[in-house]
Structure formats: C-alpha cells, structure tokens
Amino acid sequence: MKTNLISLLDNAKLNKKENDLYLRGLRNHKEEHIFTEIKKIHQEVFTKIDCIECANCCKTIPALVTNSDIKRIASVLNISAKQFLRKYVLEDINGEMTLNVVPCRFLNEDNTCSIYEVRPEACRRFPHTDEKEYPRRTSLNLANTLVCPAAVQVLQQLKNVIPLV
C-alpha cells in the first residue's frame, strides 16, 4: 500500500475520537443535505483512490455474505450453496455469515478479486460512503475509516463541507 494511503489510515487512528464525535453530530443535520454532499464527495474521492492499490478491506476484514451472495458465488464456482457454506463461510450465533478467512481467499496477489463480478453485496457497497443511511451509521463509518483510506478522505472532506456548530 502506498505511503499516502497508510498515512491516511494513521491519521484516522489518531483522530478516532474527534471523528466519532463528528459522525455522531451528523445525526442532527438533514439527511437529504448530507446525502447530496456525500454523493459528490464519494465520487470525487473515488476518482483519485484506486482500491486495487490498497485492498486493505480484503486483507483485514471478513466480508459479510447473504444467502443470495452464497448462491450466486457458488454457481460461478460450480459448487452447491451447501458446499460453499461448508468451505468458505463462518456463521456466528446470531446467524450473521462472513467469509471465513482473512485475507480473503478470493483476493489475488495483484489485489484484484477472483470473483469480482459476483462478489458479495457487502463488498460491492464498501465503504458505504455514498449511502443515504451514512449519518445513522456512526459505528460502521468510524470503523471503515480505520480500514479504508477512501472512507477517511470522504469524512475529511465532509467535515469541510458540513461543519458542526
């Protein structure tokens, strides 16, 4: 991972408490206004950050998977959903399912994804910085800034556009 991406993550760790307070404060703003701004910021940030350069999400957190993800991926791998579950999935006591290995076993050496076209919905949506629910997901957004340099940049730019009073 390039030095500037690492420094973004280091910065997020240093500013974790401040970022948490800011994200909590967003709940007091109109969601529509935040969503309009965050969509623009998200698009701008992702024109500058190449996920393949980083792939830290794939290297550090297990992807959540749904039953439809399992069926879709299993189909492409030419195995049954049951076989996929046994071989690739870990289910917790609450029924939440994740891929069972970190780094992700579908991550190639060049940081590309071997199942990219059928990857889990959680992977498609990560880091969730362009979603209307962003202001309500304080814990998720904060956690994502510790993993994803793009999430850090989105938050930093959002602070400039929507300062808390």
N, C-alpha and C positions, 0 to 999 in steps of 0.2 A: 504494500500500500504506500502511495506517495506520501512524502513528509507533510505536505499541507493538509492532507486528509487526516493523518494521525494527529496533527496539531488541532484540528477542529474537534476531534473526539476528546483530546486532552482538555481543551477549553470547556467543553460541555461538562466534564467531570469537575473541573474547578468551579464552575458556575451552577452546579446542580441545584443548590438551594434557591438561588436567585431565579433560575429558570422555572423551578417548581412554583414559586410564588407568582411569577408572571402568568404561567399557564392557568393557575387557579383563578387569577384575576380576570382572565379572558371570559370566564363564565358570566361576568357582569356586562358584557358587551353584546350587541345584537349579533346573533348567529349569521344572519344574511350578510352583514357588512364584513364580518371576519371571513366568511366563505368566499366572497368576491375577491378580497385581498389575497387570501391564502392560495386560491387557484392561480392567480397571476404570479405570485412568488414561487410556488411549486414549479410552474412551467419554466420560469426563468432559471431557477436553480438547476433543474434537470437538463438544461441546455449546456450547463458548464460542468456538471459532475457526471462522470461515466461510471455507472455501477460496476461494470466489469473490471475497472481499475481497482476497485475496493473489494467487493463481495464479502464484506465483514458480516453482514447479516447471515449469509450462508455458512460462514465459518464459526459463528458464535452462538446462534440461537436456533433451536429446532423449530421448523415450520409447523404451524397448526395445519391439520388436514381434516376435511369433512368427508362424509360418505361419498358425495359426488366426486370429490377430488380422487378418492381411492379408486372408484370405478373407472374414471377417465384415465388415470395414470396406469392402472393395472391393464386396461385394454391395450394401451400402446406398448406395454412391456410384454404383452401376450401371456399374461398370467391371470388367474382369477382374483377377484377382490379379496377373497379369503386368504389366498396365498400372499397377496400384497400386505394385508394386515399382519399376518404372522411374521413376514420377513422384514418389513420396513416401518411398522407403526408401533408406538408406545401409547397405551391408554391409561390415564390416571383414574383415581377412584371416582371422580366426578364425570367420567365419560369423555373428557377432553382428549383428543388424539393429536399426537405430533409425530413427525418423522423421528425415528429412534436413534439417529447418530448425528453427532456434531463433530467436525464439519459435515455438512450434508453430503451424503453418498452420491448425490446426483451432480455435485459441483465438480467440474473438470479442472485440470491443472491450470488452464488458462483463464480460470474464473468464469467460464461460460457454464450454462446449465444444460445437462444432457436431456432434460425433459422440459425445456423452456416452453414449448408450445402448449403443453398440458400441465404445467406447474400448478401447485396448489393455489387456491384463491388468495390465501394469506400472503403468498409470495408476490402475486400479481399486484396486490394493493399496498404492500410495504413501501415506504414507511408511513402510509396513511396521512400524508400531509396535504392531500388535496380532497379531503372528505368533509362533508358538511358537519359531521359529528366531532370534528377536531377540538372545538372548545370544551366539549364534555368529556374528553378522554385524556385527562391530565396525566394519570399514571402511565398510560401507554405512550403518550407523546414524550414524556420525560425519559422513559426507558429507551425509546427509539433514538433520542439524542446521544445516548451513551454508546450506541452501536453504529449509527448511520450518519456520516458526515453531511449528507444532504438534509437530513432532519434538523441538524444543528444549524445549517445555513438558513433553512426556512424559518426556524424560530428566531434567529438573529435578525433577519430582515423583517419579520412580523413585528418584532419589538420596535423597530424604527417606524413602521407604518401605523401601528396601533399602540401608542404608548399608554401605559396605565397611569391614571391620575391619582 
